Amino acid sequence: MTKTTSDARHGSSTMTVRLTAEAFGSSALVLAIVGAAMFAARFGAGTETTDQGIGFIGIALAAGFALTSVFYAFGPISGGHFNPAVTVGVAAAGRMPWREVPAYVIAQCIGGLIASTLVFLIGLFGPEGWLEARRVEGFASNGFAAASPAGFGLGAAIIVEALFAAVLVLVILGVTHPVRGTAFGGVVTGLTLAVIHLVILPIDFASVNPARSIATAVYGNVEALTQLWVFVVFPIVGALLAGFAYRGLFDVPDRSVDSAAERDS
């Protein structure tokens, strides 16, 4: 991302270029998360090489590192959302026009689907039965109840998806603020996503990104598809609340600065 999320909208990039950047960034992010979960998280399970798997910590780090990378690579072009919930939150905060939201969301979902399709194609050439077993398990899809890694129910999934999507959006709005933003925004945002994954991977396999959830549910089992609505609706609800809250609480004019300027004049 640039210093402010809306800077890219006012720059020289055309809408087509920005959407392409969002699709590429979303694809890289989903590829890192799903690839880590599918190929590396449980590597060697049931064999003498079990300890070579990266587990939840590895998935969380993959998510954080990937977001940091695409933040700096594509953020200056598109604003660096790579997540429909972030796009909605940014619009709610007044950083981009609502009319651009559908195109961004579509591009992000296409990017995510490209990533999960690539994982699927790689799996076709895996060991016999490997791909079918991963699909039966859900293809790294998000889920609750029986589909939750630790058996958490629907209520837990709703709360954590809304809450941590809101946290992610608040951090992004903060680090990309036109006045208070920081050049280390990509690092901060990546660390935030990694921490979010560390907390909620056991609960519902960590979404906070509808594009990521859609991308895996398409190749998962029936349960992944029937539970998908939770991971589309509630990250967006949390992002909306965060965007409106940030705009009302933190994007208000600094009266002390105005008063000082008036005194100086």
Residue frames relative to the residue before (quaternion, step in Angstrom):
aa qw qx qy qz dx dy dz
M 1.0000 0.0000 0.0000 0.0000 0.00 0.00 0.00
T 0.4516 -0.6260 0.5527 0.3142 3.48 -1.26 0.39
K 0.7518 -0.3921 0.2396 0.4730 3.57 -1.21 0.00
T 0.7806 0.1070 -0.0955 0.6084 3.55 1.07 -0.62
T 0.5702 -0.6370 0.3986 0.3320 3.54 -0.93 0.90
S 0.7003 0.4782 -0.2792 0.4504 3.59 1.04 -0.67
D 0.4536 0.7074 -0.4528 0.2980 3.60 1.23 -0.23
A 0.6509 0.5329 -0.3275 0.4301 3.58 0.94 -0.91
R 0.6190 0.5562 -0.3444 0.4346 3.57 1.06 -0.71
H 0.7309 0.4048 -0.2294 0.4993 3.59 1.08 -0.69
G 0.5467 0.6356 -0.3877 0.3832 3.57 1.29 -0.04
S 0.7314 -0.4464 0.3134 0.4094 3.53 -1.33 -0.30
S 0.5174 0.6604 -0.4205 0.3455 3.62 1.19 -0.29
T 0.3923 -0.6953 0.5486 0.2486 3.54 -0.99 0.84
M 0.6714 -0.4874 0.3627 0.4244 3.54 -1.27 0.29
T 0.6293 0.5434 -0.3378 0.4411 3.58 0.98 -0.79
V 0.6612 0.4978 -0.3042 0.4716 3.57 0.95 -0.88
R 0.6582 0.5105 -0.3157 0.4544 3.59 0.95 -0.84
L 0.6645 0.4941 -0.3071 0.4690 3.57 0.96 -0.82
T 0.6182 0.5307 -0.3414 0.4687 3.57 1.05 -0.70
A 0.6428 0.5159 -0.3153 0.4704 3.58 1.00 -0.82
E 0.6472 0.5084 -0.3192 0.4699 3.59 0.98 -0.79
A 0.6520 0.5083 -0.3173 0.4646 3.58 0.99 -0.81
F 0.6602 0.4954 -0.3092 0.4724 3.60 0.92 -0.87
G 0.6813 0.4917 -0.2971 0.4537 3.59 0.86 -0.92
S 0.6520 0.5085 -0.3091 0.4699 3.57 0.97 -0.84
S 0.6445 0.5242 -0.3195 0.4559 3.56 1.01 -0.84
A 0.6628 0.5005 -0.3075 0.4644 3.59 0.94 -0.87
L 0.6511 0.5218 -0.3138 0.4530 3.57 0.98 -0.83
V 0.6898 0.4632 -0.2772 0.4825 3.59 0.86 -0.96
L 0.6257 0.5412 -0.3428 0.4452 3.58 0.99 -0.75
A 0.6555 0.5091 -0.3138 0.4612 3.58 0.99 -0.80
I 0.6942 0.4794 -0.2834 0.4561 3.58 0.85 -0.98
V 0.7283 0.4296 -0.2446 0.4745 3.57 0.74 -1.08
G 0.6261 0.5339 -0.3413 0.4544 3.58 1.01 -0.73
A 0.6531 0.5030 -0.3117 0.4727 3.57 0.95 -0.87
A 0.6817 0.4976 -0.2874 0.4528 3.57 0.94 -0.91
M 0.7284 0.4526 -0.2435 0.4531 3.57 0.92 -0.90
F 0.7993 0.3456 -0.1560 0.4662 3.57 0.83 -0.99
A 0.8300 0.3108 -0.1095 0.4500 3.57 0.84 -0.95
A 0.5646 0.6524 -0.3941 0.3167 3.60 1.06 -0.66
R 0.8073 0.1698 -0.0730 0.5605 3.58 0.92 -0.88
F 0.1709 0.8248 -0.5260 0.1171 3.56 1.09 0.58
G 0.8230 0.2086 -0.1790 0.4972 3.54 -0.83 1.02
A 0.3203 0.7658 -0.5061 0.2340 3.59 1.23 0.19
G 0.8158 0.2238 -0.1892 0.4985 3.54 -0.88 0.99
T 0.7021 0.3865 -0.2626 0.5373 3.57 1.28 0.12
E 0.6993 -0.4590 0.3380 0.4313 3.54 -1.30 -0.08
T 0.6743 0.4885 -0.2915 0.4709 3.61 1.27 -0.26
T 0.2350 0.8139 -0.5046 0.1666 3.60 1.22 0.39
D 0.6732 0.5361 -0.3053 0.4077 3.58 0.94 -0.87
Q 0.5756 0.5943 -0.3812 0.4126 3.60 1.24 -0.06
G 0.5079 0.6456 -0.4255 0.3798 3.60 1.23 -0.13
I 0.4424 -0.7244 0.4693 0.2435 3.60 -1.05 0.77
G 0.3032 -0.8039 0.4722 0.1971 3.61 1.24 -0.34
F 0.7897 -0.3078 0.2323 0.4772 3.54 -1.31 -0.34
I 0.6261 0.5475 -0.3508 0.4303 3.60 0.97 -0.78
G 0.6642 0.5076 -0.2992 0.4600 3.56 0.96 -0.86
I 0.6396 0.5117 -0.3302 0.4691 3.59 0.98 -0.79
A 0.6489 0.5242 -0.3130 0.4541 3.57 0.95 -0.89
L 0.6698 0.4852 -0.2989 0.4761 3.58 0.93 -0.86
A 0.6157 0.5384 -0.3485 0.4578 3.59 1.02 -0.72
A 0.6492 0.5117 -0.3130 0.4676 3.58 0.97 -0.86
G 0.6971 0.4842 -0.2813 0.4477 3.56 0.83 -0.96
F 0.6682 0.4921 -0.3031 0.4685 3.59 0.90 -0.91
A 0.6543 0.5204 -0.3188 0.4466 3.57 0.95 -0.86
L 0.6657 0.4944 -0.3165 0.4608 3.58 0.90 -0.86
T 0.6240 0.5293 -0.3423 0.4619 3.59 0.99 -0.76
S 0.6624 0.5233 -0.3030 0.4424 3.58 0.93 -0.90
V 0.7325 0.4120 -0.2584 0.4762 3.59 0.75 -0.99
F 0.5234 0.6274 -0.3989 0.4163 3.57 1.22 -0.50
Y 0.7538 0.3782 -0.2040 0.4971 3.56 0.84 -1.01
A 0.6593 0.5284 -0.3123 0.4343 3.59 1.07 -0.67
F 0.8300 0.2027 -0.0662 0.5154 3.57 0.84 -0.99
G 0.4938 0.6951 -0.4140 0.3189 3.58 1.20 -0.39
P 0.6657 0.5029 -0.3353 0.4377 3.63 0.85 -0.77
I 0.6496 0.5078 -0.3196 0.4670 3.59 1.21 -0.38
S 0.8451 0.2274 -0.0567 0.4805 3.56 0.71 -1.13
G 0.5644 -0.5407 0.4227 0.4587 3.56 1.19 -0.47
G 0.3528 -0.8134 0.4199 0.1937 3.56 1.32 -0.15
H 0.2225 0.7855 -0.5474 0.1839 3.60 0.65 1.08
F 0.0399 0.8548 -0.5165 -0.0305 3.59 0.74 -1.17
N 0.7257 0.3157 -0.1720 0.5866 3.57 1.23 0.43
P 0.4404 -0.7151 0.4656 0.2790 3.64 -0.58 1.04
A 0.6218 0.5408 -0.3520 0.4438 3.59 1.03 -0.69
V 0.6429 0.5086 -0.3224 0.4733 3.59 0.98 -0.79
T 0.6372 0.5293 -0.3304 0.4524 3.58 0.93 -0.84
V 0.6588 0.4918 -0.3047 0.4809 3.58 0.93 -0.88
G 0.6599 0.5113 -0.3109 0.4544 3.59 0.94 -0.83
V 0.6438 0.5174 -0.3143 0.4681 3.55 1.01 -0.83
A 0.6523 0.4994 -0.3129 0.4767 3.59 1.00 -0.80
A 0.6449 0.5221 -0.3215 0.4564 3.59 0.98 -0.82
A 0.6777 0.4777 -0.2815 0.4831 3.56 1.15 -0.63
G 0.5361 -0.6595 0.3853 0.3594 3.58 1.27 -0.01
R 0.4874 0.6922 -0.4147 0.3336 3.58 1.25 0.30
M 0.7802 0.0851 -0.0830 0.6141 3.61 1.25 -0.17
P 0.5516 -0.6213 0.4295 0.3538 3.63 -1.09 0.55
W 0.5685 -0.6203 0.4254 0.3332 3.56 -1.04 0.77
R 0.6015 0.5925 -0.3661 0.3913 3.59 1.07 -0.62
E 0.6686 0.4953 -0.3058 0.4627 3.60 1.18 -0.43
V 0.4914 0.7062 -0.4118 0.3003 3.58 1.22 -0.37
P 0.6749 0.4997 -0.3416 0.4221 3.68 0.70 -0.89
A 0.6594 0.5064 -0.3219 0.4529 3.60 0.92 -0.83
Y 0.6369 0.5180 -0.3277 0.4676 3.59 0.97 -0.81
V 0.6688 0.5098 -0.3047 0.4471 3.57 0.87 -0.94
I 0.6445 0.5136 -0.3207 0.4668 3.58 0.94 -0.85
A 0.6589 0.5080 -0.3131 0.4580 3.59 0.90 -0.90
Q 0.6533 0.5138 -0.3102 0.4614 3.58 0.96 -0.84
C 0.6700 0.4924 -0.3019 0.4664 3.58 0.93 -0.85
I 0.6215 0.5225 -0.3397 0.4747 3.59 1.04 -0.73
G 0.6460 0.5211 -0.3171 0.4589 3.58 0.94 -0.87
G 0.6591 0.5101 -0.3051 0.4606 3.57 0.95 -0.86
L 0.6637 0.5037 -0.3004 0.4643 3.57 0.97 -0.86
I 0.6017 0.5389 -0.3601 0.4667 3.59 1.05 -0.66
A 0.6589 0.5197 -0.3061 0.4496 3.58 0.95 -0.90
S 0.7020 0.4517 -0.2875 0.4696 3.60 0.79 -0.94
T 0.6026 0.5428 -0.3568 0.4637 3.59 1.14 -0.55
L 0.6333 0.5179 -0.3289 0.4717 3.57 1.03 -0.75
V 0.6297 0.5133 -0.3336 0.4783 3.59 1.01 -0.79
F 0.6371 0.5293 -0.3193 0.4604 3.59 0.98 -0.85
L 0.6696 0.5011 -0.3011 0.4581 3.58 0.90 -0.92
I 0.6208 0.5175 -0.3416 0.4796 3.59 1.02 -0.72
G 0.6566 0.5387 -0.2983 0.4355 3.56 0.99 -0.91
L 0.5657 0.6047 -0.3820 0.4102 3.59 1.15 -0.55
F 0.7382 0.3780 -0.2085 0.5184 3.54 1.16 -0.61
G 0.4357 0.7002 -0.4494 0.3434 3.55 1.24 0.40
P 0.7422 -0.3658 0.2868 0.4828 3.58 -1.28 -0.14
E 0.6480 -0.5364 0.3698 0.3945 3.56 -1.13 0.58
G 0.8289 0.1949 -0.1778 0.4933 3.57 -0.84 1.06
W 0.4745 0.7048 -0.4307 0.3043 3.59 1.25 -0.26
L 0.7047 0.4737 -0.2790 0.4486 3.59 0.75 -1.04
E 0.6587 0.5035 -0.3211 0.4578 3.59 0.89 -0.85
A 0.6333 0.5249 -0.3307 0.4627 3.59 1.01 -0.75
R 0.6631 0.4928 -0.3104 0.4703 3.59 0.96 -0.83
R 0.6443 0.5107 -0.3287 0.4647 3.61 1.05 -0.66
V 0.6188 0.5297 -0.3361 0.4728 3.57 1.03 -0.73
E 0.6755 0.4871 -0.2806 0.4771 3.57 1.05 -0.78
G 0.6439 -0.5475 0.3196 0.4283 3.58 1.24 -0.30
F 0.3762 -0.7544 0.4738 0.2545 3.60 1.24 0.00
A 0.6613 -0.5288 0.2847 0.4495 3.59 0.95 0.97
S 0.3310 0.7544 -0.5016 0.2641 3.58 1.15 0.60
N 0.5209 -0.6008 0.5016 0.3407 3.53 -1.29 0.36
G 0.1254 0.8114 -0.5633 0.0928 3.57 -1.11 0.57
F 0.2469 -0.7437 0.6015 0.1556 3.52 -1.34 0.24
A 0.7427 0.3428 -0.3015 0.4898 3.56 -1.33 0.19
A 0.8425 -0.0416 0.0394 0.5357 3.62 -0.72 -1.01
A 0.6791 0.4871 -0.2828 0.4708 3.59 1.18 -0.54
S 0.5375 0.6007 -0.4082 0.4284 3.59 1.29 -0.03
P 0.5331 -0.6418 0.4333 0.3409 3.63 -0.86 0.83
A 0.7883 0.2649 -0.1390 0.5377 3.59 1.06 -0.73
G 0.5911 -0.6325 0.3418 0.3656 3.59 1.26 0.32
F 0.3576 0.7340 -0.5067 0.2769 3.63 1.12 0.48
G 0.4634 -0.7274 0.4544 0.2227 3.55 -1.08 0.82
L 0.7852 -0.3457 0.2543 0.4464 3.52 -1.41 -0.07
G 0.6559 0.5359 -0.3237 0.4217 3.58 0.85 -0.92
A 0.6490 0.5150 -0.3165 0.4619 3.56 0.98 -0.83
A 0.6518 0.5144 -0.3168 0.4585 3.58 0.95 -0.86
I 0.6400 0.5254 -0.3258 0.4562 3.59 0.95 -0.85
I 0.6878 0.4940 -0.2900 0.4459 3.57 0.83 -1.00
V 0.7272 0.4434 -0.2793 0.4433 3.60 0.70 -1.00
E 0.6392 0.5231 -0.3467 0.4445 3.60 1.00 -0.67
A 0.6760 0.4662 -0.2944 0.4890 3.58 0.92 -0.84
L 0.6805 0.5124 -0.2943 0.4333 3.57 0.85 -0.98
F 0.7696 0.3853 -0.2240 0.4573 3.58 0.68 -1.03
A 0.5512 0.5422 -0.4067 0.4866 3.59 1.22 -0.27
A 0.6297 0.5243 -0.3245 0.4725 3.58 1.05 -0.77
V 0.6356 0.5229 -0.3268 0.4646 3.59 0.97 -0.85
L 0.6592 0.5148 -0.3096 0.4523 3.58 0.88 -0.94
V 0.6757 0.4909 -0.2939 0.4648 3.57 0.89 -0.92
L 0.6390 0.5238 -0.3300 0.4566 3.61 0.94 -0.81
V 0.6494 0.5038 -0.3191 0.4718 3.58 0.98 -0.81
I 0.6637 0.5061 -0.3084 0.4564 3.58 0.88 -0.92
L 0.6611 0.4954 -0.3125 0.4690 3.58 0.90 -0.85
G 0.6516 0.5234 -0.3144 0.4500 3.56 1.06 -0.71
V 0.7414 0.4245 -0.2473 0.4572 3.58 0.75 -1.01
T 0.7179 0.3957 -0.2574 0.5116 3.61 1.21 -0.31
H 0.3222 0.7633 -0.5033 0.2454 3.59 1.23 0.29
P 0.5405 -0.6648 0.4030 0.3216 3.64 -0.86 0.88
V 0.7401 0.3562 -0.2146 0.5285 3.61 1.15 -0.51
R 0.8045 0.3014 -0.1280 0.4956 3.56 0.83 -1.04
G 0.4099 0.7427 -0.4531 0.2739 3.59 1.26 0.11
T 0.2783 -0.7661 0.5619 0.1412 3.54 -1.30 0.26
A 0.5382 -0.6227 0.4652 0.3257 3.54 -1.15 0.63
F 0.6559 0.4894 -0.3043 0.4875 3.58 1.26 -0.31
G 0.2551 0.8159 -0.4875 0.1776 3.57 1.22 0.40
G 0.6461 0.5319 -0.3266 0.4393 3.57 0.99 -0.77
V 0.6466 0.5120 -0.3132 0.4708 3.55 1.01 -0.81
V 0.6654 0.5047 -0.3001 0.4609 3.57 0.90 -0.95
T 0.6734 0.4954 -0.2976 0.4609 3.58 0.90 -0.90
G 0.6502 0.5123 -0.3155 0.4640 3.58 0.97 -0.79
L 0.6450 0.5054 -0.3162 0.4781 3.57 0.98 -0.81
T 0.6274 0.5403 -0.3347 0.4499 3.57 1.02 -0.79
L 0.6732 0.4814 -0.3053 0.4709 3.59 0.88 -0.90
A 0.6266 0.5320 -0.3416 0.4557 3.60 1.01 -0.72
V 0.6604 0.4979 -0.3075 0.4706 3.59 0.93 -0.88
I 0.6208 0.5396 -0.3387 0.4567 3.58 0.98 -0.83
H 0.6681 0.4904 -0.3021 0.4711 3.59 0.92 -0.86
L 0.6306 0.5373 -0.3429 0.4428 3.58 0.95 -0.78
V 0.6861 0.4885 -0.2796 0.4610 3.58 1.03 -0.81
I 0.8516 0.2542 -0.0945 0.4485 3.59 0.64 -1.07
L 0.3799 0.7142 -0.5071 0.2972 3.63 1.14 0.13
P 0.6908 0.4624 -0.3157 0.4574 3.66 0.83 -0.77
I 0.6465 0.5516 -0.3241 0.4155 3.60 1.13 -0.54
D 0.8235 -0.1007 0.1020 0.5489 3.58 0.71 -1.03
F 0.5453 -0.6386 0.3579 0.4085 3.56 1.32 0.42
A 0.5276 -0.7332 0.3601 0.2334 3.54 1.16 0.82
S 0.0365 0.7794 -0.6229 0.0568 3.53 -0.41 1.26
V 0.2448 0.7775 -0.5779 0.0403 3.57 -0.02 -1.45
N 0.7191 0.3271 -0.2167 0.5735 3.57 1.27 0.38
P 0.3268 -0.7835 0.4916 0.1941 3.62 -0.20 1.21
A 0.6154 0.5514 -0.3608 0.4326 3.61 1.02 -0.67
R 0.6423 0.5149 -0.3139 0.4730 3.57 1.03 -0.77
S 0.6740 0.5042 -0.2929 0.4536 3.58 0.97 -0.89
I 0.6426 0.5111 -0.3186 0.4736 3.57 0.98 -0.84
A 0.6530 0.5539 -0.3175 0.4075 3.56 0.89 -0.96
T 0.7335 0.4046 -0.2454 0.4879 3.60 0.94 -0.79
A 0.6234 0.5618 -0.3533 0.4135 3.60 0.99 -0.74
V 0.5845 0.5962 -0.3648 0.4122 3.58 1.10 -0.68
Y 0.7642 0.3295 -0.1775 0.5253 3.59 1.05 -0.75
G 0.5521 0.6267 -0.3822 0.3954 3.57 1.28 0.01
N 0.6787 -0.4710 0.3627 0.4312 3.53 -1.24 -0.48
V 0.7431 -0.3969 0.2841 0.4578 3.57 -1.31 -0.01
E 0.6318 0.5466 -0.3339 0.4366 3.57 0.98 -0.79
A 0.6268 0.5364 -0.3373 0.4536 3.60 1.01 -0.75
L 0.6758 0.4868 -0.2919 0.4702 3.58 0.98 -0.81
T 0.6836 0.4849 -0.3019 0.4543 3.60 0.92 -0.82
Q 0.7104 0.4279 -0.2602 0.4945 3.60 1.14 -0.53
L 0.4227 0.7563 -0.4311 0.2520 3.57 1.28 -0.21
W 0.5910 0.6173 -0.3732 0.3611 3.60 0.98 -0.79
V 0.6080 0.5666 -0.3582 0.4254 3.58 1.03 -0.74
F 0.7515 0.4180 -0.2000 0.4696 3.56 0.93 -0.95
V 0.5981 0.4784 -0.3652 0.5292 3.53 1.37 0.20
V 0.7282 0.4648 -0.2474 0.4387 3.55 0.80 -1.05
F 0.7891 0.4180 -0.2256 0.3895 3.58 0.54 -1.11
P 0.5769 0.5191 -0.4106 0.4788 3.64 1.06 -0.34
I 0.6500 0.5068 -0.3174 0.4690 3.59 1.03 -0.75
V 0.6185 0.5322 -0.3435 0.4651 3.60 1.02 -0.75
G 0.6743 0.4908 -0.2939 0.4670 3.58 0.89 -0.92
A 0.6550 0.5145 -0.3084 0.4595 3.57 1.00 -0.84
L 0.6227 0.5401 -0.3336 0.4574 3.59 1.01 -0.79
L 0.6717 0.4958 -0.2927 0.4662 3.55 0.86 -0.99
A 0.6602 0.5083 -0.3075 0.4595 3.57 0.96 -0.86
G 0.6561 0.5247 -0.3128 0.4432 3.57 0.94 -0.86
F 0.6821 0.4669 -0.2842 0.4858 3.57 0.89 -0.93
A 0.6487 0.5208 -0.3206 0.4529 3.58 0.99 -0.82
Y 0.6547 0.5076 -0.3224 0.4580 3.59 0.91 -0.87
R 0.6526 0.5227 -0.3168 0.4479 3.56 0.94 -0.88
G 0.7169 0.4581 -0.2566 0.4586 3.57 0.96 -0.85
L 0.7563 0.4151 -0.2093 0.4604 3.56 1.02 -0.82
F 0.8325 0.2619 -0.0867 0.4804 3.56 0.88 -0.93
D 0.6984 0.4386 -0.2858 0.4880 3.61 1.17 -0.34
V 0.3716 0.7080 -0.5064 0.3229 3.58 1.12 0.65
P 0.6015 -0.5677 0.4007 0.3942 3.63 -1.09 0.54
D 0.4312 -0.6838 0.5287 0.2589 3.56 -1.10 0.76
R 0.2735 -0.8116 0.4968 0.1406 3.56 -0.08 1.32
S 0.6222 0.5583 -0.3549 0.4186 3.58 1.04 -0.70
V 0.6412 0.5109 -0.3207 0.4743 3.57 1.06 -0.75
D 0.6484 0.5201 -0.3172 0.4566 3.56 0.98 -0.87
S 0.6602 0.5099 -0.3119 0.4548 3.56 0.95 -0.88
A 0.6473 0.5153 -0.3182 0.4628 3.58 0.99 -0.82
A 0.6442 0.5204 -0.3181 0.4615 3.58 1.00 -0.79
E 0.6427 0.5194 -0.3172 0.4653 3.57 1.03 -0.82
R 0.6541 0.5112 -0.3170 0.4586 3.60 1.00 -0.81
D 0.6582 0.5242 -0.3057 0.4455 3.55 1.02 -0.86
S 0.6704 0.4935 -0.2991 0.4664 3.54 1.12 -0.72
